[in-house]
Amino acid sequence: MIGQPADRVDGRLKVIGSALYAADNQLDRLAYGYVVTSTVARGTVTSMQVPDSPGVLAVYSVYNTLKLFAYTQAQNDETRPPLQDTTVRYYGQMIGLVVAETFEQARDAAALIRVTYQEQPPATSFPNGTPVNPPSGSPTQDVLAPGVPSIDAALAASEVTVQGAYTTSVNNHNAMEPHATLANWIGDHLVIYTVSQGVRLVTARLATTLGVEQAKIHVVNPYVGGGFGNKWGNWAHTPVTAAAARALGRPVKTILTREQTFTVVGHRPASRQSVSLGARKDGTLTAIKNDGVSEMSVASNFFEPVANLSATLYASPNIHVSRQVVPLDAPPTTIMRAPQEANGSFALESAMDELALKLGLDPLELRRKNDTAVNPGNGKPWSSKHLAECYDRGAAKFGWAARNPLPGSVVDGDWLVGMGMATATYPAGRGDASMKVRFHADGTVVVAGTAADLGTGQSTVFSILAADRLGIPVDRVIPQLGDSSSPTAANAGGSSSTSTNGPAVQVAADAAVKALVRFAAQSPFFRAAPSYSDGSLTDGTTSMTFGALLTAMDVPAVEATASSPKISDPVHVFRSFGATFCEVRVNRWTAEPRVTRMVCVVDAGRVVNPKTARSQIVGGLIMGIGQALLEETRMEADGRFANANLAAYLVPVNADTPVFDVEFLDYPDTLLSPLGARGIGEFGIVGAAAAVANAVYNATGRRIRDLPITLDKLL
């Protein structure tokens, strides 16, 4: 069954509205929280006037404190719990929570609160900020050939060089589902329904922040309506809602507004990169230098080393990357789909096209020439790499041979037509994971773990892998995700859910079969030890389905839990690779850019479900189109995001999306795991913005190095 296209097992529930997301849950005596946010970017709260309002149960703030303990683990969110001091570190920071009988009463009461501040001038300008070394990790990485004193010496000795400065803007996640938390205390036990990319993250954070044993916290989150990174951490509203519910002795639900999801729960940081490439006249790279600077919020523990990709992708005897940050009084910076790689690839892949132009080479041939069998940063070989085949198959499918290298030379009526491409890549990994597989008397099988499905199809992957191992139809396997009482599986992040949890599903299925066989051997129905195959047990004389056996024995279920270890391979480096090709049309009169075709060929190991896998790649490509042409969060001088809504912050819609052609090579990476699957959740966006920018240049002759590429930059 692995490798065959399958519909989402949870698809019908989502379509008919039966899938309960965090905000959908209802409990008796439920109260509603509404977050109050700051209206200055830096300073202290000096007073808070809270008028009486109908239905209000409590207003929590620094003046009516809910005691929270310091955060003890970094989760790419804020460094300090909310409402514990009067300090304001960014515009839109949570400074209060109104709890009322209804949502409307809480919202209206929040609007009446008047806050005064002792305001200080905020640092809000990323381009003009002073870079400093990051708070952790090495600020530089250098690989130099013997006898080469510096990267600048290597560039000076190169026959051909190019240099460019590239910037990317603040991007916001804007998942369909807003962040929400419903907390309910039963004695000293907490049951919490909250949006998360991993329920174990919630129990770990809340246990220390609330001063509660993890065993007394039950997190339920079976469905997540998109995440892209900012549902990894436990943001300010979650511990406050839990603490408020404890203080009031009744359940409390808090749902962030769309505007609050722009500030309270983080964003992709802005970046700027200076990239210099040196090469011989035949196109062989001799030097890569990438100095990367990212925005970092003073309220956040996350920074993005955007230059890192330049130490990984192409062969060069001399490589230098640097990593710096500009601290700002801005909302938290956090992970967003393909952190480092999405922004880093825009600069590197744009610079590669600029080098190809200067050399008079086809951009694809330049990349082929500098493909490498080892990681240039450390010399270790890749576990499995078929990038050359991705280049070849993608070029053939796209019709790259018909590309006219002369910019602006292809015209179709009112449209200038251009072609561009870029290399796609993302790290692969495999961690520890445990899963449970349980045979039920009704003939179904449940596969359970704490993993999360963000809409990626992880639930369906679990069903496919268990069904394949057990030899039963996929629709008889019921996945149960997002419950902290289940065995500890991998959280949804780093494109490692399937590669980590998949092998655990397989070994758990094997363990469950052994448990079932032992159980059957003790039953009165088999004369000899039975064997299991395709949902049935037989001793050569008697055969019974597992459902019939359990029913006859009046036993509801037989189960087993098993674990799969993390990868331990000091020799190889694990990555997925691919190639993205793009056609862009730019209107000759209005300069409006439109992406009309995209082809992406993917080498990501074994593909469990090509139907949902294709959806993941297409989603990444669409997000790349948004990064390239539309998405930009604008900050005013006072630190306010001016377009914190879906009317002014533009994301791609159906009218913006082209025809997509996605192909998987499907070569299992057996060095990573017996399953051989690598992650693809973040892969599709890497290189997509660069492919669009390179196609825009081919169409117009204008090299845009600052994202997004809006029409005013092309006029």
C-alpha positions in Angstrom: 0.0 0.0 0.0 3.0 2.3 0.5 3.4 4.5 -2.5 -0.2 4.2 -3.7 -2.4 7.4 -3.7 -4.9 7.4 -0.8 -7.6 9.9 0.2 -7.2 11.6 3.6 -8.7 9.4 6.2 -9.9 12.5 8.1 -11.0 14.3 4.9 -14.7 13.6 5.2 -14.9 14.7 8.8 -13.3 18.0 7.9 -15.5 18.6 4.9 -18.7 18.0 6.8 -17.5 20.0 9.8 -17.4 17.1 12.3 -13.7 17.5 13.1 -13.4 19.3 16.4 -10.6 21.9 16.4 -9.5 23.5 19.7 -12.0 26.4 19.5 -14.9 24.1 18.6 -14.9 22.5 22.0 -17.7 23.4 24.4 -18.1 22.7 28.1 -20.7 23.5 30.8 -20.2 26.9 32.5 -17.7 27.9 29.9 -16.3 31.5 30.2 -14.6 33.4 27.5 -11.2 35.2 27.5 -10.2 38.1 25.4 -6.6 39.2 25.2 -5.7 42.9 25.8 -2.6 44.0 23.9 -0.2 47.0 24.3 -0.4 50.0 22.1 3.3 51.0 22.4 6.4 49.1 21.4 8.7 49.9 24.3 8.1 51.1 27.8 6.2 50.3 31.0 2.6 50.1 31.9 1.9 52.8 34.6 -1.8 52.3 35.0 -4.8 50.4 33.8 -8.3 51.7 34.2 -10.9 48.9 34.1 -14.5 50.1 34.2 -17.3 47.8 35.3 -18.8 45.9 32.4 -21.7 43.5 32.1 -20.8 39.8 32.4 -17.1 40.3 33.3 -15.8 37.7 35.8 -12.2 39.0 36.1 -9.6 41.1 34.4 -6.1 39.8 34.8 -3.0 41.9 34.4 0.1 42.9 36.3 -2.3 44.7 38.7 -4.4 41.5 39.2 -1.7 38.9 38.8 -2.0 35.3 37.9 1.3 33.8 39.2 3.3 32.1 36.5 6.7 30.6 36.9 9.6 31.4 34.6 9.9 29.5 31.3 12.5 26.8 31.6 12.7 25.6 28.1 13.0 27.4 24.8 10.2 26.8 22.4 10.9 29.5 19.8 8.4 31.7 21.5 8.7 34.5 24.1 11.4 34.3 26.7 9.2 35.3 29.6 5.6 34.5 30.8 3.0 37.2 30.4 1.5 39.6 33.0 4.4 39.1 35.4 5.9 42.6 35.1 5.0 46.0 33.6 7.6 45.9 30.9 6.4 46.3 27.3 8.7 44.8 24.7 6.6 45.2 21.5 3.5 46.7 20.1 0.7 44.1 20.4 2.1 42.3 23.5 -0.4 40.6 25.8 -0.8 42.9 28.8 -4.2 41.6 30.1 -7.0 39.0 29.8 -10.7 39.9 30.2 -12.8 36.9 31.2 -16.6 37.2 30.8 -19.7 35.1 30.5 -19.7 35.5 26.7 -17.1 36.3 24.0 -18.9 39.5 23.1 -18.9 40.7 26.7 -15.2 40.0 27.0 -14.4 41.7 23.8 -16.5 44.8 24.6 -15.0 45.1 28.0 -11.5 44.9 26.7 -12.3 47.8 24.3 -13.2 50.0 27.3 -9.9 49.4 29.2 -7.6 52.5 29.3 -3.9 51.9 29.7 -1.2 54.6 30.3 2.5 54.0 29.6 5.9 55.5 30.3 7.0 55.2 26.8 10.5 54.9 25.4 11.7 55.3 21.8 11.6 51.9 20.2 14.1 50.3 17.8 11.9 49.3 14.9 14.0 49.8 11.8 15.6 46.6 10.6 17.5 48.0 7.6 19.0 50.8 9.7 19.7 48.6 12.8 23.2 47.7 14.0 24.0 44.0 13.6 25.4 42.1 16.5 26.5 38.5 16.9 23.7 36.0 17.6 23.1 34.9 21.2 24.1 31.3 20.5 26.2 29.4 18.0 29.2 30.5 16.0 28.8 33.9 14.2 31.0 32.6 11.3 31.9 29.4 9.4 34.8 29.2 7.1 36.0 26.5 4.7 39.2 27.5 3.0 41.5 25.6 0.6 45.1 25.0 1.7 47.1 28.1 1.3 44.1 30.5 0.9 44.3 33.1 3.7 40.7 34.4 3.5 37.5 34.2 1.6 38.2 37.7 0.2 41.6 36.5 -1.1 39.7 33.6 -2.8 37.3 36.0 -4.4 40.1 38.3 -5.5 41.8 35.3 -7.2 38.6 34.2 -9.0 38.4 34.7 -12.7 34.8 35.9 -12.5 32.9 37.4 -9.6 29.4 38.7 -8.8 28.1 40.4 -5.7 24.6 41.3 -4.7 22.6 42.4 -1.6 19.2 40.6 -1.1 16.4 41.4 1.4 13.3 39.6 2.5 10.4 41.1 4.4 8.6 40.0 7.5 6.2 37.2 6.7 3.3 36.0 8.8 2.0 32.4 9.1 -1.8 33.2 8.7 -3.0 29.6 9.2 -6.7 29.2 8.6 -7.3 28.2 12.2 -6.5 31.0 14.7 -4.8 30.1 17.9 -7.1 29.0 20.7 -7.0 27.5 24.1 -9.8 26.0 26.3 -8.6 25.1 29.8 -10.6 23.1 32.4 -9.5 22.0 35.9 -10.9 18.9 37.4 -9.5 19.1 41.0 -5.8 19.6 40.5 -5.8 18.0 37.1 -5.8 20.2 34.0 -7.6 19.2 30.7 -6.6 21.6 28.0 -7.7 21.8 24.4 -5.2 24.0 22.6 -3.6 24.5 19.2 -0.2 22.9 19.0 2.3 21.2 16.7 3.0 18.8 19.5 1.0 18.1 22.7 4.2 17.2 24.6 5.4 20.7 24.1 2.3 21.9 25.9 2.6 19.5 28.9 6.3 20.4 29.3 5.8 24.1 29.2 2.6 24.3 31.4 4.0 21.9 34.0 6.8 24.3 34.9 4.9 27.5 34.2 1.9 26.5 36.3 3.7 24.5 38.8 1.8 21.3 38.0 3.1 17.7 37.5 3.1 16.7 33.8 1.1 13.6 34.7 -1.7 15.9 35.8 -2.0 17.7 32.5 -4.0 16.1 29.7 -3.7 17.9 26.3 -6.2 17.2 23.6 -5.6 18.5 20.0 -6.5 15.9 17.3 -6.9 18.5 14.5 -4.8 21.5 13.6 -5.9 23.9 10.9 -2.4 24.7 9.7 0.6 25.8 11.6 3.7 26.5 9.5 5.8 26.9 12.6 4.1 29.4 15.0 2.0 26.6 16.6 5.2 25.0 17.9 5.5 27.2 20.9 3.0 27.8 23.7 2.3 31.5 23.3 1.2 33.9 26.0 -2.6 33.2 25.9 -2.2 29.5 26.7 -0.7 29.6 30.3 -2.8 32.7 31.2 -6.0 30.9 30.1 -5.1 27.9 32.1 -4.2 30.0 35.2 -7.5 32.0 34.8 -9.5 28.8 34.7 -7.8 27.6 37.9 -8.5 30.9 39.6 -12.1 31.1 38.6 -12.9 27.4 39.1 -14.6 27.1 35.7 -13.4 26.4 32.1 -12.2 29.3 30.1 -11.7 29.6 26.3 -9.5 32.2 24.6 -9.4 32.6 20.9 -7.0 35.1 19.3 -8.3 37.6 16.8 -6.6 37.6 13.3 -4.8 40.9 14.2 -3.5 39.3 17.4 -2.1 36.4 15.4 0.2 38.9 13.7 1.8 40.0 17.0 1.2 37.6 19.9 2.3 34.4 18.2 5.4 35.4 16.1 6.5 35.9 12.5 9.2 35.0 10.0 12.0 37.6 10.6 13.1 40.0 7.9 16.6 39.3 6.5 19.3 40.9 4.4 22.2 39.0 2.8 25.3 40.0 0.9 26.3 37.2 -1.4 29.5 37.1 -3.4 30.4 34.3 -5.8 33.7 33.6 -7.5 34.2 31.2 -10.3 36.4 30.1 -13.1 35.4 31.0 -16.7 34.0 27.5 -17.2 31.6 28.0 -14.3 33.4 26.1 -11.6 32.8 27.8 -8.3 35.9 28.9 -6.4 34.4 31.0 -3.6 31.1 31.5 -1.9 30.7 34.3 0.6 27.3 35.0 2.3 27.0 37.5 5.1 23.5 37.1 6.6 21.6 39.4 9.0 18.2 38.7 10.5 15.8 40.6 12.6 15.5 39.3 16.2 12.8 40.4 18.6 14.0 41.4 22.1 11.0 39.4 23.4 11.9 36.2 21.6 14.6 33.5 21.9 14.6 32.7 18.2 17.0 33.9 15.5 17.4 32.8 11.9 20.9 32.1 10.5 19.9 32.8 6.9 23.3 32.3 5.4 23.6 28.7 6.4 22.4 27.3 3.1 25.4 28.7 1.3 27.6 26.3 3.2 25.6 23.3 2.1 24.4 23.4 -1.5 27.2 23.8 -4.0 30.7 22.5 -4.3 33.3 25.2 -3.6 36.8 25.0 -2.1 36.3 28.2 -0.3 33.1 29.1 1.7 32.4 31.7 4.2 29.1 32.4 6.0 28.4 34.8 8.8 25.4 35.1 11.0 24.3 38.3 12.7 21.0 39.7 14.1 19.5 43.1 14.6 17.6 43.3 17.9 14.3 45.1 17.6 11.4 46.1 19.8 9.1 44.1 17.6 6.7 41.1 18.0 8.4 37.8 18.5 10.4 36.3 15.7 9.9 32.5 15.3 10.1 29.6 13.0 8.1 29.7 9.7 8.0 27.1 7.0 11.6 26.3 6.1 13.4 28.7 8.5 16.9 29.6 7.2 16.3 27.8 3.9 13.4 29.8 2.4 15.1 33.2 2.9 18.6 31.8 2.4 17.8 30.1 -0.9 16.3 33.4 -2.4 19.7 35.1 -2.0 21.9 32.2 -3.1 19.8 31.0 -6.0 19.4 34.6 -7.3 23.1 35.1 -7.1 23.7 31.8 -9.0 21.6 33.2 -11.9 23.5 36.4 -11.8 26.7 34.5 -12.1 25.4 32.4 -15.0 24.5 35.6 -16.9 28.0 37.0 -16.4 29.6 33.7 -17.5 27.2 33.3 -20.5 26.1 29.9 -19.2 22.7 28.4 -18.9 21.6 28.7 -15.2 20.7 25.0 -15.1 24.2 24.0 -16.5 25.9 26.2 -13.8 24.1 24.3 -11.1 24.8 20.9 -12.7 28.4 21.8 -12.9 28.7 22.6 -9.2 26.6 19.7 -7.9 28.4 17.8 -5.1 28.3 14.3 -3.7 29.4 15.6 -0.2 28.4 18.4 2.1 30.8 21.2 1.3 30.6 22.4 4.9 32.0 19.3 6.5 33.0 16.9 3.6 30.6 14.2 4.7 28.7 12.3 1.9 25.0 12.5 1.4 23.0 9.5 2.5 21.2 9.5 -0.9 21.1 12.2 -3.5 19.6 12.2 -7.0 19.6 15.9 -7.7 21.1 15.5 -11.2 18.1 13.4 -12.2 15.8 16.1 -10.7 17.4 18.6 -12.9 17.1 16.4 -16.0 13.5 15.3 -15.5 12.4 18.8 -14.5 14.0 20.5 -17.4 12.4 17.9 -19.8 8.9 18.3 -18.3 9.1 22.1 -18.2 10.6 22.5 -21.6 13.6 24.4 -20.4 15.4 23.8 -23.7 13.1 26.3 -25.3 14.1 29.1 -22.8 15.4 32.2 -24.6 18.4 33.5 -22.5 17.9 37.1 -23.8 15.8 38.9 -21.2 12.6 40.5 -22.5 12.7 38.7 -25.8 9.6 36.5 -25.5 6.4 38.5 -25.9 2.9 37.1 -26.0 0.5 39.9 -26.6 0.6 42.3 -23.7 2.8 39.9 -21.6 6.5 39.4 -21.3 7.2 35.8 -20.7 10.2 34.5 -18.7 11.5 31.2 -17.4 13.5 30.7 -14.2 14.6 27.8 -12.0 16.2 27.1 -8.6 17.5 24.2 -6.6 15.2 23.0 -3.7 16.6 21.3 -0.6 15.8 20.7 3.0 17.4 18.8 5.9 16.2 15.3 6.8 16.2 13.7 10.2 14.9 10.9 12.3 14.3 11.1 16.1 13.0 8.9 18.8 9.3 7.9 18.7 6.9 5.5 20.3 3.5 4.4 18.8 0.7 2.1 19.9 -1.2 -0.3 17.7 -4.4 -1.8 19.0 -6.6 -4.5 17.4 -10.3 -4.0 18.2 -13.1 -6.6 18.4 -15.0 -4.7 15.7 -12.3 -5.4 13.1 -10.7 -2.1 13.2 -7.2 -1.1 14.2 -6.2 2.0 16.1 -2.7 3.6 15.7 -2.0 6.2 18.4 0.8 8.6 19.3 1.2 12.2 20.5 2.1 13.4 17.0 0.2 16.2 15.3 -1.4 16.5 11.8 -1.3 20.2 10.7 -3.3 19.3 7.5 -0.2 17.6 6.1 -1.7 14.2 5.9 0.2 12.7 8.8 -2.9 10.8 10.0 -3.3 9.2 6.6 0.4 8.2 6.6 -0.1 6.4 9.9 -3.1 4.5 8.5 -1.3 3.5 5.4 1.8 2.3 7.2 -0.2 0.3 9.7 -2.5 -1.1 7.0 0.5 -2.1 4.9 2.2 -3.8 7.8 -1.0 -5.6 8.9 -2.4 -6.5 5.4 -5.7 -4.8 6.0 -7.5 -2.0 4.1 -6.5 1.5 5.0 -10.1 2.5 5.9 -10.0 -0.1 8.8 -7.1 1.7 10.5 -8.1 4.6 12.7 -5.4 7.1 13.6 -5.5 8.9 16.9 -3.1 11.9 17.2 -2.8 14.9 19.4 -3.5 13.3 22.8 -0.9 13.6 25.5 -1.9 10.3 27.1 -0.7 8.4 24.0 2.8 7.1 23.5 5.4 9.8 22.9 5.8 10.4 19.2 7.5 13.2 17.3 6.1 16.7 17.2 5.2 18.2 13.8 8.2 20.2 12.9 11.5 20.2 11.0 10.0 18.0 8.3 10.6 14.9 10.3 7.2 13.7 11.3 6.9 10.8 8.8 10.6 10.0 8.9 10.5 9.7 12.7 7.0 8.4 13.5 6.7 6.2 10.4 9.3 3.6 11.5 7.7 3.6 15.0 4.3 2.8 13.4 5.9 -0.2 11.6 7.6 -1.7 14.7 4.5 -1.1 16.8 2.4 -3.0 14.2 4.8 -5.9 14.3 4.7 -5.8 18.1 0.9 -5.8 18.1 0.8 -8.8 15.8 3.1 -10.7 18.2 0.8 -9.8 21.1 -2.2 -10.9 19.1 -0.6 -14.3 18.2 0.2 -14.9 21.9 -3.3 -14.1 22.8 -4.7 -16.4 20.1 -2.4 -19.3 21.2 -4.0 -19.2 24.6 -7.6 -19.3 23.2 -9.5 -22.6 22.8 -9.8 -22.1 19.0 -6.4 -23.1 17.8 -4.7 -26.5 18.3 -1.2 -25.2 17.5 0.4 -21.8 17.7 -1.3 -19.7 15.0 0.3 -17.4 12.4 -1.0 -14.0 11.4 -1.6 -12.8 7.8 -3.8 -10.1 6.3 -6.1 -9.6 9.4 -6.6 -13.3 10.1 -5.0 -16.0 12.3 -4.7 -19.7 11.3 -3.1 -22.8 12.6 -3.5 -24.6 9.3 -6.9 -26.0 10.3 -8.8 -23.2 11.9 -8.8 -19.6 10.6 -10.4 -16.6 12.2 -10.2 -12.8 11.7 -8.8 -11.0 14.6 -12.2 -9.3 15.1 -14.0 -12.6 15.3 -11.4 -13.9 17.8 -11.7 -10.9 20.1 -15.5 -11.0 19.9 -15.6 -14.7 20.7 -13.3 -14.2 23.6 -15.2 -11.2 24.8 -12.0 -9.1 24.8 -12.3 -5.6 23.5 -8.8 -5.2 22.3 -5.2 -6.4 22.1 -2.5 -3.9 21.8 1.3 -3.2 21.9 3.5 -0.2 22.1 6.9 -0.1 20.5 9.7 2.5 19.9 12.0 3.4 17.1 15.3 5.1 17.9 16.8 8.2 16.4 19.3 8.0 13.6 22.8 7.4 14.7 25.1 7.8 11.7 28.2 9.9 12.1 29.2 9.3 8.5 26.4 10.7 6.4 24.4 13.9 6.0 20.7 13.7 5.3 18.9 16.0 3.0 16.1 16.1 0.4 16.9 17.6 -3.0 15.0 18.8 -6.0 14.5 21.3 -8.8 11.8 23.9 -9.3 11.1 25.5 -12.7 8.8 28.5 -13.1 7.2 30.5 -15.9 6.2 34.1 -15.2 4.3 36.6 -17.3 4.7 40.3 -16.6 2.3 42.7 -18.2 4.1 45.1 -20.5 1.9 48.1 -19.5 1.0 47.6 -15.9 4.1 45.5 -14.8 1.8 43.0 -13.1 3.6 39.7 -12.5 1.8 36.4 -12.8 3.2 32.9 -12.3 1.6 30.7 -14.9 3.5 27.3 -14.6 5.6 25.5 -12.1 7.3 22.2 -12.2 9.0 20.6 -9.2 10.8 17.3 -9.2 11.5 15.9 -5.7 14.1 13.5 -4.4 12.8 12.9 -0.8 13.3 9.2 -0.3 10.3 6.9 -0.2 6.9 8.5 -0.7 4.2 6.9 1.5 1.2 8.7 0.0 1.9 10.5 -3.3 -1.5 12.2 -3.2 -1.0 14.1 0.1 2.7 14.4 -0.6 1.9 16.3 -3.8 -0.4 18.5 -1.8 2.5 19.4 0.6 4.8 20.3 -2.3 2.1 22.4 -4.0 1.4 24.1 -0.7 5.1 25.0 -0.3 5.2 26.3 -3.9 2.2 28.5 -3.3 3.7 29.8 -0.1 6.9 30.6 -2.2 4.8 32.5 -4.7 3.4 34.5 -1.8 6.9 35.2 -0.5 8.0 36.2 -3.9 5.2 38.4 -5.1 2.7 39.3 -2.3 3.5 38.9 1.3 5.0 41.8 3.3 4.2 42.9 6.9 4.8 46.6 7.2 5.9 48.1 10.5 5.3 51.7 11.3 8.0 53.7 13.2 6.0 53.3 16.4 6.3 49.5 16.1 2.7 48.8 15.0 2.1 46.4 12.1 0.1 48.5 9.7 -1.4 45.6 7.8 -2.2 43.0 10.4 -5.2 41.6 8.6 -6.0 39.5 5.6 -7.3 42.5 3.6 -4.0 44.3 3.5 -1.5 41.4 4.1 -1.9 39.5 0.8 -1.6 35.7 0.6 -2.0 33.8 -2.7 -5.5 32.7 -3.5 -6.8 30.5 -6.3 -6.5 33.2 -8.9 -2.8 33.6 -8.1 -1.9 29.9 -8.4 -0.7 28.4 -11.7 -0.7 24.9 -13.1 1.6 22.7 -10.9 3.4 19.6 -12.1 5.0 17.6 -9.2 7.0 14.5 -9.6 8.7 12.3 -7.0 11.7 10.1 -7.8 10.8 7.8 -4.9 14.3 6.4 -4.1 14.1 5.1 -0.5 16.8 6.5 1.8 17.5 3.3 3.7 20.4 4.8 5.6 17.9 7.1 7.3 15.5 4.3 8.2 14.1 1.0 6.9 11.1 2.9 5.7 13.4 5.2 3.7 11.1 8.3 3.8 12.5 11.8 4.2 10.5 14.9 5.1 8.8 17.2 2.6 6.6 19.5 4.6 9.0 22.5 4.2 10.8 21.4 1.1 8.5 23.0 -1.5 9.0 26.6 -0.5 12.8 26.4 -0.7 14.0 28.0 -3.9 10.5 28.8 -5.0 10.8 32.6 -4.5 14.2 32.5 -6.3 12.7 30.6 -9.2 10.0 33.3 -9.5 12.6 36.1 -9.3 14.8 34.5 -11.9 11.9 34.1 -14.2 10.9 37.8 -13.7 14.4 38.8 -14.7 14.3 36.6 -17.8 10.9 38.2 -18.7 11.9 41.8 -18.1 15.6 42.2 -17.7 15.0 43.6 -14.2 16.8 41.9 -11.3 14.8 42.5 -8.2 16.7 41.6 -5.1 14.1 42.8 -2.5 11.1 40.7 -1.8 8.2 40.9 -2.5 8.4 41.7 -6.2 5.5 44.1 -6.4 4.6 45.8 -9.7 6.0 49.2 -8.5 9.5 47.6 -8.5 9.0 46.6 -12.2 7.6 49.8 -13.6 
